[in-house]
């Protein structure tokens, strides 16, 4: 994600984002942690769906080993 995209998501200007990075590093750290958590949750959901698909195929006798 670009800095511009992040600013848009947060509803702030690039100048405000620059100021936060200089004056509020803890806030920036928390935003980064929140974004990383969101990405991790989405990846986990994807992996869970893949596991559910494998389970369904195995239960239907359609599971094929490579």
PQR file with spaces between the fields and no chain letter, atoms N, CA, C, O and H, PARSE charges and radii, in Angstrom:
ATOM       1  N    UNK     1       0.851   -1.172    0.000 -0.4000 1.5000
ATOM       2  CA   UNK     1       0.000    0.000    0.000 -0.0000 2.0000
ATOM       3  C    UNK     1       0.899    1.237    0.000  0.5500 1.7000
ATOM       4  O    UNK     1       1.920    1.279    0.687 -0.5500 1.4000
ATOM       5  N    UNK     2       0.509    2.221   -0.766 -0.4000 1.5000
ATOM       6  CA   UNK     2       1.277    3.453   -0.807 -0.0000 2.0000
ATOM       7  C    UNK     2       0.887    4.364    0.352  0.5500 1.7000
ATOM       8  O    UNK     2      -0.133    4.159    1.010 -0.5500 1.4000
ATOM       9  H    UNK     2      -0.321    2.187   -1.324  0.4000 1.0000
ATOM      10  N    UNK     3       1.707    5.357    0.580 -0.4000 1.5000
ATOM      11  CA   UNK     3       1.404    6.326    1.640 -0.0000 2.0000
ATOM      12  C    UNK     3       0.118    7.076    1.303  0.5500 1.7000
ATOM      13  O    UNK     3      -0.676    7.391    2.190 -0.5500 1.4000
ATOM      14  H    UNK     3       2.535    5.524    0.045  0.4000 1.0000
ATOM      15  N    UNK     4      -0.081    7.361    0.013 -0.4000 1.5000
ATOM      16  CA   UNK     4      -1.303    8.056   -0.423 -0.0000 2.0000
ATOM      17  C    UNK     4      -2.532    7.200   -0.142  0.5500 1.7000
ATOM      18  O    UNK     4      -3.547    7.704    0.340 -0.5500 1.4000
ATOM      19  H    UNK     4       0.564    7.105   -0.707  0.4000 1.0000
ATOM      20  N    UNK     5      -2.442    5.906   -0.444 -0.4000 1.5000
ATOM      21  CA   UNK     5      -3.566    5.001   -0.175 -0.0000 2.0000
ATOM      22  C    UNK     5      -3.859    4.938    1.321  0.5500 1.7000
ATOM      23  O    UNK     5      -5.019    4.942    1.732 -0.5500 1.4000
ATOM      24  H    UNK     5      -1.618    5.497   -0.835  0.4000 1.0000
ATOM      25  N    UNK     6      -2.807    4.879    2.133 -0.4000 1.5000
ATOM      26  CA   UNK     6      -3.003    4.857    3.583 -0.0000 2.0000
ATOM      27  C    UNK     6      -3.676    6.137    4.057  0.5500 1.7000
ATOM      28  O    UNK     6      -4.610    6.095    4.857 -0.5500 1.4000
ATOM      29  H    UNK     6      -1.864    4.875    1.799  0.4000 1.0000
ATOM      30  N    UNK     7      -3.202    7.268    3.564 -0.4000 1.5000
ATOM      31  CA   UNK     7      -3.810    8.550    3.949 -0.0000 2.0000
ATOM      32  C    UNK     7      -5.288    8.582    3.551  0.5500 1.7000
ATOM      33  O    UNK     7      -6.131    9.051    4.316 -0.5500 1.4000
ATOM      34  H    UNK     7      -2.442    7.302    2.914  0.4000 1.0000
ATOM      35  N    UNK     8      -5.594    8.085    2.362 -0.4000 1.5000
ATOM      36  CA   UNK     8      -6.992    8.048    1.916 -0.0000 2.0000
ATOM      37  C    UNK     8      -7.843    7.164    2.819  0.5500 1.7000
ATOM      38  O    UNK     8      -8.962    7.530    3.179 -0.5500 1.4000
ATOM      39  H    UNK     8      -4.910    7.703    1.741  0.4000 1.0000
ATOM      40  N    UNK     9      -7.309    6.000    3.185 -0.4000 1.5000
ATOM      41  CA   UNK     9      -8.044    5.091    4.071 -0.0000 2.0000
ATOM      42  C    UNK     9      -8.325    5.758    5.409  0.5500 1.7000
ATOM      43  O    UNK     9      -9.410    5.620    5.974 -0.5500 1.4000
ATOM      44  H    UNK     9      -6.400    5.704    2.893  0.4000 1.0000
ATOM      45  N    UNK    10      -7.322    6.484    5.908 -0.4000 1.5000
ATOM      46  CA   UNK    10      -7.464    7.151    7.204 -0.0000 2.0000
ATOM      47  C    UNK    10      -8.243    8.458    7.112  0.5500 1.7000
ATOM      48  O    UNK    10      -8.613    9.039    8.133 -0.5500 1.4000
ATOM      49  H    UNK    10      -6.441    6.596    5.449  0.4000 1.0000
ATOM      50  N    UNK    11      -8.494    8.920    5.879 -0.4000 1.5000
ATOM      51  CA   UNK    11      -9.225   10.171    5.698 -0.0000 2.0000
ATOM      52  C    UNK    11      -8.414   11.395    6.071  0.5500 1.7000
ATOM      53  O    UNK    11      -8.952   12.381    6.575 -0.5500 1.4000
ATOM      54  H    UNK    11      -8.194    8.448    5.050  0.4000 1.0000
ATOM      55  N    UNK    12      -7.099   11.326    5.819 -0.4000 1.5000
ATOM      56  CA   UNK    12      -6.207   12.431    6.154 -0.0000 2.0000
ATOM      57  C    UNK    12      -5.357   12.782    4.938  0.5500 1.7000
ATOM      58  O    UNK    12      -5.317   12.039    3.957 -0.5500 1.4000
ATOM      59  H    UNK    12      -6.661   10.525    5.409  0.4000 1.0000
ATOM      60  N    UNK    13      -4.678   13.922    5.017 -0.4000 1.5000
ATOM      61  CA   UNK    13      -3.786   14.328    3.936 -0.0000 2.0000
ATOM      62  C    UNK    13      -2.411   13.697    4.133  0.5500 1.7000
ATOM      63  O    UNK    13      -2.083   13.208    5.214 -0.5500 1.4000
ATOM      64  H    UNK    13      -4.711   14.526    5.814  0.4000 1.0000
ATOM      65  N    UNK    14      -1.625   13.719    3.076 -0.4000 1.5000
ATOM      66  CA   UNK    14      -0.249   13.235    3.184 -0.0000 2.0000
ATOM      67  C    UNK    14       0.542   14.084    4.183  0.5500 1.7000
ATOM      68  O    UNK    14       1.395   13.565    4.903 -0.5500 1.4000
ATOM      69  H    UNK    14      -1.891   14.116    2.198  0.4000 1.0000
ATOM      70  N    UNK    15       0.266   15.348    4.223 -0.4000 1.5000
ATOM      71  CA   UNK    15       0.943   16.241    5.174 -0.0000 2.0000
ATOM      72  C    UNK    15       0.641   15.808    6.612  0.5500 1.7000
ATOM      73  O    UNK    15       1.536   15.782    7.456 -0.5500 1.4000
ATOM      74  H    UNK    15      -0.427   15.770    3.638  0.4000 1.0000
ATOM      75  N    UNK    16      -0.612   15.473    6.884 -0.4000 1.5000
ATOM      76  CA   UNK    16      -0.981   15.005    8.220 -0.0000 2.0000
ATOM      77  C    UNK    16      -0.262   13.700    8.537  0.5500 1.7000
ATOM      78  O    UNK    16       0.232   13.515    9.649 -0.5500 1.4000
ATOM      79  H    UNK    16      -1.339   15.494    6.198  0.4000 1.0000
ATOM      80  N    UNK    17      -0.202   12.796    7.564 -0.4000 1.5000
ATOM      81  CA   UNK    17       0.508   11.538    7.758 -0.0000 2.0000
ATOM      82  C    UNK    17       1.975   11.801    8.063  0.5500 1.7000
ATOM      83  O    UNK    17       2.545   11.166    8.951 -0.5500 1.4000
ATOM      84  H    UNK    17      -0.603   12.946    6.660  0.4000 1.0000
ATOM      85  N    UNK    18       2.596   12.730    7.338 -0.4000 1.5000
ATOM      86  CA   UNK    18       3.987   13.116    7.617 -0.0000 2.0000
ATOM      87  C    UNK    18       4.137   13.619    9.044  0.5500 1.7000
ATOM      88  O    UNK    18       5.073   13.245    9.751 -0.5500 1.4000
ATOM      89  H    UNK    18       2.134   13.246    6.616  0.4000 1.0000
ATOM      90  N    UNK    19       3.215   14.465    9.455 -0.4000 1.5000
ATOM      91  CA   UNK    19       3.272   15.019   10.816 -0.0000 2.0000
ATOM      92  C    UNK    19       3.126   13.928   11.863  0.5500 1.7000
ATOM      93  O    UNK    19       3.842   13.926   12.864 -0.5500 1.4000
ATOM      94  H    UNK    19       2.455   14.769    8.881  0.4000 1.0000
ATOM      95  N    UNK    20       2.211   13.006   11.641 -0.4000 1.5000
ATOM      96  CA   UNK    20       2.024   11.909   12.586 -0.0000 2.0000
ATOM      97  C    UNK    20       3.303   11.084   12.707  0.5500 1.7000
ATOM      98  O    UNK    20       3.705   10.701   13.806 -0.5500 1.4000
ATOM      99  H    UNK    20       1.629   13.007   10.827  0.4000 1.0000
ATOM     100  N    UNK    21       3.941   10.812   11.560 -0.4000 1.5000
ATOM     101  CA   UNK    21       5.169   10.014   11.588 -0.0000 2.0000
ATOM     102  C    UNK    21       6.256   10.700   12.416  0.5500 1.7000
ATOM     103  O    UNK    21       7.041   10.032   13.089 -0.5500 1.4000
ATOM     104  H    UNK    21       3.614   11.123   10.667  0.4000 1.0000
ATOM     105  N    UNK    22       6.300   12.023   12.368 -0.4000 1.5000
ATOM     106  CA   UNK    22       7.307   12.782   13.118 -0.0000 2.0000
ATOM     107  C    UNK    22       6.902   12.996   14.569  0.5500 1.7000
ATOM     108  O    UNK    22       7.722   12.845   15.474 -0.5500 1.4000
ATOM     109  H    UNK    22       5.663   12.565   11.821  0.4000 1.0000
ATOM     110  N    UNK    23       5.641   13.348   14.794 -0.4000 1.5000
ATOM     111  CA   UNK    23       5.197   13.793   16.111 -0.0000 2.0000
ATOM     112  C    UNK    23       4.468   12.723   16.929  0.5500 1.7000
ATOM     113  O    UNK    23       4.375   12.834   18.152 -0.5500 1.4000
ATOM     114  H    UNK    23       4.974   13.471   14.059  0.4000 1.0000
ATOM     115  N    UNK    24       3.958   11.702   16.267 -0.4000 1.5000
ATOM     116  CA   UNK    24       3.167   10.684   16.967 -0.0000 2.0000
ATOM     117  C    UNK    24       3.576    9.278   16.518  0.5500 1.7000
ATOM     118  O    UNK    24       2.764    8.546   15.951 -0.5500 1.4000
ATOM     119  H    UNK    24       4.033   11.612   15.274  0.4000 1.0000
ATOM     120  N    UNK    25       4.831    8.902   16.772 -0.4000 1.5000
ATOM     121  CA   UNK    25       5.298    7.593   16.299 -0.0000 2.0000
ATOM     122  C    UNK    25       4.516    6.419   16.896  0.5500 1.7000
ATOM     123  O    UNK    25       4.372    5.384   16.246 -0.5500 1.4000
ATOM     124  H    UNK    25       5.490    9.496   17.233  0.4000 1.0000
ATOM     125  N    UNK    26       4.016    6.567   18.115 -0.4000 1.5000
ATOM     126  CA   UNK    26       3.225    5.483   18.707 -0.0000 2.0000
ATOM     127  C    UNK    26       1.909    5.292   17.968  0.5500 1.7000
ATOM     128  O    UNK    26       1.445    4.164   17.802 -0.5500 1.4000
ATOM     129  H    UNK    26       4.133    7.408   18.643  0.4000 1.0000
ATOM     130  N    UNK    27       1.311    6.382   17.527 -0.4000 1.5000
ATOM     131  CA   UNK    27       0.074    6.291   16.752 -0.0000 2.0000
ATOM     132  C    UNK    27       0.340    5.572   15.429  0.5500 1.7000
ATOM     133  O    UNK    27      -0.432    4.705   15.018 -0.5500 1.4000
ATOM     134  H    UNK    27       1.687    7.298   17.661  0.4000 1.0000
ATOM     135  N    UNK    28       1.432    5.938   14.772 -0.4000 1.5000
ATOM     136  CA   UNK    28       1.797    5.296   13.508 -0.0000 2.0000
ATOM     137  C    UNK    28       2.058    3.802   13.730  0.5500 1.7000
ATOM     138  O    UNK    28       1.642    2.970   12.923 -0.5500 1.4000
ATOM     139  H    UNK    28       2.059    6.642   15.105  0.4000 1.0000
ATOM     140  N    UNK    29       2.742    3.468   14.819 -0.4000 1.5000
ATOM     141  CA   UNK    29       3.005    2.065   15.150 -0.0000 2.0000
ATOM     142  C    UNK    29       1.695    1.303   15.340  0.5500 1.7000
ATOM     143  O    UNK    29       1.546    0.189   14.838 -0.5500 1.4000
ATOM     144  H    UNK    29       3.080    4.144   15.475  0.4000 1.0000
ATOM     145  N    UNK    30       0.751    1.896   16.059 -0.4000 1.5000
ATOM     146  CA   UNK    30      -0.546    1.245   16.287 -0.0000 2.0000
ATOM     147  C    UNK    30      -1.319    1.066   14.983  0.5500 1.7000
ATOM     148  O    UNK    30      -1.954    0.031   14.780 -0.5500 1.4000
ATOM     149  H    UNK    30       0.872    2.801   16.467  0.4000 1.0000
ATOM     150  N    UNK    31      -1.273    2.052   14.108 -0.4000 1.5000
ATOM     151  CA   UNK    31      -1.937    1.929   12.808 -0.0000 2.0000
ATOM     152  C    UNK    31      -1.311    0.793   12.017  0.5500 1.7000
ATOM     153  O    UNK    31      -2.019   -0.025   11.429 -0.5500 1.4000
ATOM     154  H    UNK    31      -0.758    2.892   14.273  0.4000 1.0000
ATOM     155  N    UNK    32       0.026    0.742   12.004 -0.4000 1.5000
ATOM     156  CA   UNK    32       0.718   -0.332   11.281 -0.0000 2.0000
ATOM     157  C    UNK    32       0.369   -1.701   11.861  0.5500 1.7000
ATOM     158  O    UNK    32       0.177   -2.658   11.111 -0.5500 1.4000
ATOM     159  H    UNK    32       0.600    1.406   12.483  0.4000 1.0000
ATOM     160  N    UNK    33       0.287   -1.802   13.172 -0.4000 1.5000
ATOM     161  CA   UNK    33      -0.071   -3.075   13.795 -0.0000 2.0000
ATOM     162  C    UNK    33      -1.495   -3.470   13.435  0.5500 1.7000
ATOM     163  O    UNK    33      -1.770   -4.642   13.178 -0.5500 1.4000
ATOM     164  H    UNK    33       0.444   -1.025   13.781  0.4000 1.0000
ATOM     165  N    UNK    34      -2.390   -2.511   13.415 -0.4000 1.5000
ATOM     166  CA   UNK    34      -3.772   -2.789   13.047 -0.0000 2.0000
ATOM     167  C    UNK    34      -3.895   -3.253   11.606  0.5500 1.7000
ATOM     168  O    UNK    34      -4.655   -4.173   11.303 -0.5500 1.4000
ATOM     169  H    UNK    34      -2.166   -1.558   13.624  0.4000 1.0000
ATOM     170  N    UNK    35      -3.150   -2.618   10.729 -0.4000 1.5000
ATOM     171  CA   UNK    35      -3.170   -3.016    9.315 -0.0000 2.0000
ATOM     172  C    UNK    35      -2.603   -4.433    9.160  0.5500 1.7000
ATOM     173  O    UNK    35      -3.140   -5.238    8.400 -0.5500 1.4000
ATOM     174  H    UNK    35      -2.533   -1.871   10.975  0.4000 1.0000
ATOM     175  N    UNK    36      -1.522   -4.732    9.879 -0.4000 1.5000
ATOM     176  CA   UNK    36      -0.921   -6.067    9.814 -0.0000 2.0000
ATOM     177  C    UNK    36      -1.898   -7.107   10.363  0.5500 1.7000
ATOM     178  O    UNK    36      -1.993   -8.210    9.826 -0.5500 1.4000
ATOM     179  H    UNK    36      -1.085   -4.078   10.497  0.4000 1.0000
ATOM     180  N    UNK    37      -2.620   -6.763   11.423 -0.4000 1.5000
ATOM     181  CA   UNK    37      -3.602   -7.678   11.992 -0.0000 2.0000
ATOM     182  C    UNK    37      -4.717   -7.962   10.993  0.5500 1.7000
ATOM     183  O    UNK    37      -5.134   -9.109   10.832 -0.5500 1.4000
ATOM     184  H    UNK    37      -2.543   -5.866   11.858  0.4000 1.0000
ATOM     185  N    UNK    38      -5.198   -6.919   10.324 -0.4000 1.5000
ATOM     186  CA   UNK    38      -6.242   -7.114    9.303 -0.0000 2.0000
ATOM     187  C    UNK    38      -5.763   -8.053    8.201  0.5500 1.7000
ATOM     188  O    UNK    38      -6.506   -8.934    7.769 -0.5500 1.4000
ATOM     189  H    UNK    38      -4.860   -5.987   10.455  0.4000 1.0000
ATOM     190  N    UNK    39      -4.521   -7.869    7.745 -0.4000 1.5000
ATOM     191  CA   UNK    39      -3.967   -8.738    6.704 -0.0000 2.0000
ATOM     192  C    UNK    39      -3.867  -10.179    7.194  0.5500 1.7000
ATOM     193  O    UNK    39      -4.154  -11.117    6.451 -0.5500 1.4000
ATOM     194  H    UNK    39      -3.918   -7.153    8.096  0.4000 1.0000
ATOM     195  N    UNK    40      -3.462  -10.345    8.439 -0.4000 1.5000
ATOM     196  CA   UNK    40      -3.327  -11.683    9.012 -0.0000 2.0000
ATOM     197  C    UNK    40      -4.690  -12.365    9.133  0.5500 1.7000
ATOM     198  O    UNK    40      -4.813  -13.560    8.866 -0.5500 1.4000
ATOM     199  H    UNK    40      -3.230   -9.582    9.043  0.4000 1.0000
ATOM     200  N    UNK    41      -5.694  -11.621    9.529 -0.4000 1.5000
ATOM     201  CA   UNK    41      -7.047  -12.169    9.650 -0.0000 2.0000
ATOM     202  C    UNK    41      -7.553  -12.621    8.277  0.5500 1.7000
ATOM     203  O    UNK    41      -8.131  -13.701    8.158 -0.5500 1.4000
ATOM     204  H    UNK    41      -5.594  -10.650    9.746  0.4000 1.0000
ATOM     205  N    UNK    42      -7.343  -11.812    7.252 -0.4000 1.5000
ATOM     206  CA   UNK    42      -7.788  -12.175    5.905 -0.0000 2.0000
ATOM     207  C    UNK    42      -7.057  -13.420    5.410  0.5500 1.7000
ATOM     208  O    UNK    42      -7.673  -14.290    4.795 -0.5500 1.4000
ATOM     209  H    UNK    42      -6.873  -10.935    7.348  0.4000 1.0000
ATOM     210  N    UNK    43      -5.755  -13.517    5.669 -0.4000 1.5000
ATOM     211  CA   UNK    43      -4.990  -14.705    5.257 -0.0000 2.0000
ATOM     212  C    UNK    43      -5.488  -15.935    5.999  0.5500 1.7000
ATOM     213  O    UNK    43      -5.591  -17.012    5.412 -0.5500 1.4000
ATOM     214  H    UNK    43      -5.255  -12.811    6.169  0.4000 1.0000
ATOM     215  N    UNK    44      -5.796  -15.787    7.275 -0.4000 1.5000
ATOM     216  CA   UNK    44      -6.300  -16.900    8.073 -0.0000 2.0000
ATOM     217  C    UNK    44      -7.653  -17.370    7.547  0.5500 1.7000
ATOM     218  O    UNK    44      -7.902  -18.573    7.469 -0.5500 1.4000
ATOM     219  H    UNK    44      -5.712  -14.912    7.751  0.4000 1.0000
ATOM     220  N    UNK    45      -8.522  -16.437    7.187 -0.4000 1.5000
ATOM     221  CA   UNK    45      -9.821  -16.799    6.614 -0.0000 2.0000
ATOM     222  C    UNK    45      -9.640  -17.593    5.322  0.5500 1.7000
ATOM     223  O    UNK    45     -10.339  -18.580    5.090 -0.5500 1.4000
ATOM     224  H    UNK    45      -8.320  -15.460    7.251  0.4000 1.0000
ATOM     225  N    UNK    46      -8.700  -17.158    4.486 -0.4000 1.5000
ATOM     226  CA   UNK    46      -8.432  -17.852    3.233 -0.0000 2.0000
ATOM     227  C    UNK    46      -7.942  -19.267    3.495  0.5500 1.7000
ATOM     228  O    UNK    46      -8.407  -20.213    2.860 -0.5500 1.4000
ATOM     229  H    UNK    46      -8.132  -16.357    4.676  0.4000 1.0000
ATOM     230  N    UNK    47      -7.014  -19.417    4.420 -0.4000 1.5000
ATOM     231  CA   UNK    47      -6.486  -20.745    4.744 -0.0000 2.0000
ATOM     232  C    UNK    47      -7.562  -21.640    5.355  0.5500 1.7000
ATOM     233  O    UNK    47      -7.610  -22.837    5.071 -0.5500 1.4000
ATOM     234  H    UNK    47      -6.637  -18.648    4.937  0.4000 1.0000
ATOM     235  N    UNK    48      -8.414  -21.068    6.182 -0.4000 1.5000
ATOM     236  CA   UNK    48      -9.506  -21.844    6.771 -0.0000 2.0000
ATOM     237  C    UNK    48     -10.445  -22.353    5.683  0.5500 1.7000
ATOM     238  O    UNK    48     -10.890  -23.499    5.732 -0.5500 1.4000
ATOM     239  H    UNK    48      -8.374  -20.096    6.412  0.4000 1.0000
ATOM     240  N    UNK    49     -10.746  -21.508    4.706 -0.4000 1.5000
ATOM     241  CA   UNK    49     -11.616  -21.932    3.615 -0.0000 2.0000
ATOM     242  C    UNK    49     -10.967  -23.053    2.813  0.5500 1.7000
ATOM     243  O    UNK    49     -11.644  -23.999    2.410 -0.5500 1.4000
ATOM     244  H    UNK    49     -10.384  -20.577    4.666  0.4000 1.0000
ATOM     245  N    UNK    50      -9.651  -22.954    2.579 -0.4000 1.5000
ATOM     246  CA   UNK    50      -8.944  -24.014    1.870 -0.0000 2.0000
ATOM     247  C    UNK    50      -9.012  -25.327    2.647  0.5500 1.7000
ATOM     248  O    UNK    50      -9.205  -26.388    2.052 -0.5500 1.4000
ATOM     249  H    UNK    50      -9.101  -22.185    2.907  0.4000 1.0000
ATOM     250  N    UNK    51      -8.857  -25.266    3.959 -0.4000 1.5000
ATOM     251  CA   UNK    51      -8.951  -26.470    4.791 -0.0000 2.0000
ATOM     252  C    UNK    51     -10.364  -27.044    4.766  0.5500 1.7000
ATOM     253  O    UNK    51     -10.538  -28.262    4.728 -0.5500 1.4000
ATOM     254  H    UNK    51      -8.701  -24.405    4.442  0.4000 1.0000
ATOM     255  N    UNK    52     -11.363  -26.183    4.788 -0.4000 1.5000
ATOM     256  CA   UNK    52     -12.754  -26.646    4.714 -0.0000 2.0000
ATOM     257  C    UNK    52     -13.007  -27.349    3.377  0.5500 1.7000
ATOM     258  O    UNK    52     -13.712  -28.357    3.324 -0.5500 1.4000
ATOM     259  H    UNK    52     -11.221  -25.194    4.819  0.4000 1.0000
ATOM     260  N    UNK    53     -12.430  -26.813    2.305 -0.4000 1.5000
ATOM     261  CA   UNK    53     -12.585  -27.443    0.990 -0.0000 2.0000
ATOM     262  C    UNK    53     -11.926  -28.820    0.965  0.5500 1.7000
ATOM     263  O    UNK    53     -12.494  -29.765    0.418 -0.5500 1.4000
ATOM     264  H    UNK    53     -11.858  -25.995    2.349  0.4000 1.0000
ATOM     265  N    UNK    54     -10.751  -28.941    1.543 -0.4000 1.5000
ATOM     266  CA   UNK    54     -10.070  -30.236    1.614 -0.0000 2.0000
ATOM     267  C    UNK    54     -10.896  -31.228    2.422  0.5500 1.7000
ATOM     268  O    UNK    54     -11.046  -32.386    2.035 -0.5500 1.4000
ATOM     269  H    UNK    54     -10.290  -28.173    1.987  0.4000 1.0000
ATOM     270  N    UNK    55     -11.425  -30.768    3.533 -0.4000 1.5000
ATOM     271  CA   UNK    55     -12.246  -31.633    4.380 -0.0000 2.0000
ATOM     272  C    UNK    55     -13.491  -32.107    3.617  0.5500 1.7000
ATOM     273  O    UNK    55     -13.856  -33.281    3.687 -0.5500 1.4000
ATOM     274  H    UNK    55     -11.303  -29.827    3.847  0.4000 1.0000
ATOM     275  N    UNK    56     -14.134  -31.194    2.893 -0.4000 1.5000
ATOM     276  CA   UNK    56     -15.338  -31.555    2.144 -0.0000 2.0000
ATOM     277  C    UNK    56     -15.022  -32.573    1.066  0.5500 1.7000
ATOM     278  O    UNK    56     -15.786  -33.518    0.869 -0.5500 1.4000
ATOM     279  H    UNK    56     -13.837  -30.240    2.836  0.4000 1.0000
ATOM     280  N    UNK    57     -13.906  -32.398    0.359 -0.4000 1.5000
ATOM     281  CA   UNK    57     -13.517  -33.351   -0.672 -0.0000 2.0000
ATOM     282  C    UNK    57     -13.211  -34.709   -0.063  0.5500 1.7000
ATOM     283  O    UNK    57     -13.578  -35.742   -0.623 -0.5500 1.4000
ATOM     284  H    UNK    57     -13.286  -31.630    0.519  0.4000 1.0000
ATOM     285  N    UNK    58     -12.545  -34.710    1.075 -0.4000 1.5000
ATOM     286  CA   UNK    58     -12.201  -35.972    1.738 -0.0000 2.0000
ATOM     287  C    UNK    58     -13.473  -36.691    2.193  0.5500 1.7000
ATOM     288  O    UNK    58     -13.565  -37.914    2.089 -0.5500 1.4000
ATOM     289  H    UNK    58     -12.247  -33.871    1.530  0.4000 1.0000
ATOM     290  N    UNK    59     -14.435  -35.949    2.688 -0.4000 1.5000
ATOM     291  CA   UNK    59     -15.681  -36.551    3.159 -0.0000 2.0000
ATOM     292  C    UNK    59     -16.542  -37.058    2.009  0.5500 1.7000
ATOM     293  O    UNK    59     -17.368  -37.950    2.204 -0.5500 1.4000
ATOM     294  H    UNK    59     -14.360  -34.955    2.772  0.4000 1.0000
ATOM     295  N    UNK    60     -16.362  -36.505    0.818 -0.4000 1.5000
ATOM     296  CA   UNK    60     -17.141  -36.919   -0.346 -0.0000 2.0000
ATOM     297  C    UNK    60     -16.450  -37.999   -1.161  0.5500 1.7000
ATOM     298  O    UNK    60     -16.954  -38.419   -2.202 -0.5500 1.4000
ATOM     299  H    UNK    60     -15.691  -35.781    0.659  0.4000 1.0000
ATOM     300  N    UNK    61     -15.315  -38.439   -0.693 -0.4000 1.5000
ATOM     301  CA   UNK    61     -14.570  -39.476   -1.408 -0.0000 2.0000
ATOM     302  C    UNK    61     -13.954  -38.952   -2.692  0.5500 1.7000
ATOM     303  O    UNK    61     -13.602  -39.743   -3.567 -0.5500 1.4000
ATOM     304  H    UNK    61     -14.906  -38.097    0.153  0.4000 1.0000
ATOM     305  N    UNK    62     -13.814  -37.643   -2.827 -0.4000 1.5000
ATOM     306  CA   UNK    62     -13.280  -37.054   -4.050 -0.0000 2.0000
ATOM     307  C    UNK    62     -11.859  -36.540   -3.837  0.5500 1.7000
ATOM     308  O    UNK    62     -11.292  -35.907   -4.728 -0.5500 1.4000
ATOM     309  H    UNK    62     -14.100  -37.001   -2.116  0.4000 1.0000
ATOM     310  N    UNK    63     -11.299  -36.797   -2.704 -0.4000 1.5000
ATOM     311  CA   UNK    63      -9.959  -36.314   -2.414 -0.0000 2.0000
ATOM     312  C    UNK    63      -8.950  -37.132   -3.202  0.5500 1.7000
ATOM     313  O    UNK    63      -8.954  -38.360   -3.132 -0.5500 1.4000
ATOM     314  H    UNK    63     -11.761  -37.311   -1.981  0.4000 1.0000
ATOM     315  N    UNK    64      -8.088  -36.459   -3.952 -0.4000 1.5000
ATOM     316  CA   UNK    64      -7.103  -37.139   -4.767 -0.0000 2.0000
ATOM     317  C    UNK    64      -5.713  -36.679   -4.378  0.5500 1.7000
ATOM     318  O    UNK    64      -5.425  -35.482   -4.375 -0.5500 1.4000
ATOM     319  H    UNK    64      -8.085  -35.460   -4.010  0.4000 1.0000
ATOM     320  N    UNK    65      -4.865  -37.614   -4.054 -0.4000 1.5000
ATOM     321  CA   UNK    65      -3.484  -37.279   -3.707 -0.0000 2.0000
ATOM     322  C    UNK    65      -2.694  -37.044   -4.977  0.5500 1.7000
ATOM     323  O    UNK    65      -2.951  -37.666   -6.008 -0.5500 1.4000
ATOM     324  H    UNK    65      -5.099  -38.586   -4.056  0.4000 1.0000
ATOM     325  N    UNK    66      -1.743  -36.154   -4.895 -0.4000 1.5000
ATOM     326  CA   UNK    66      -0.896  -35.848   -6.053 -0.0000 2.0000
ATOM     327  C    UNK    66       0.271  -36.794   -6.093  0.5500 1.7000
ATOM     328  O    UNK    66       1.106  -36.706   -6.993 -0.5500 1.4000
ATOM     329  H    UNK    66      -1.534  -35.649   -4.058  0.4000 1.0000
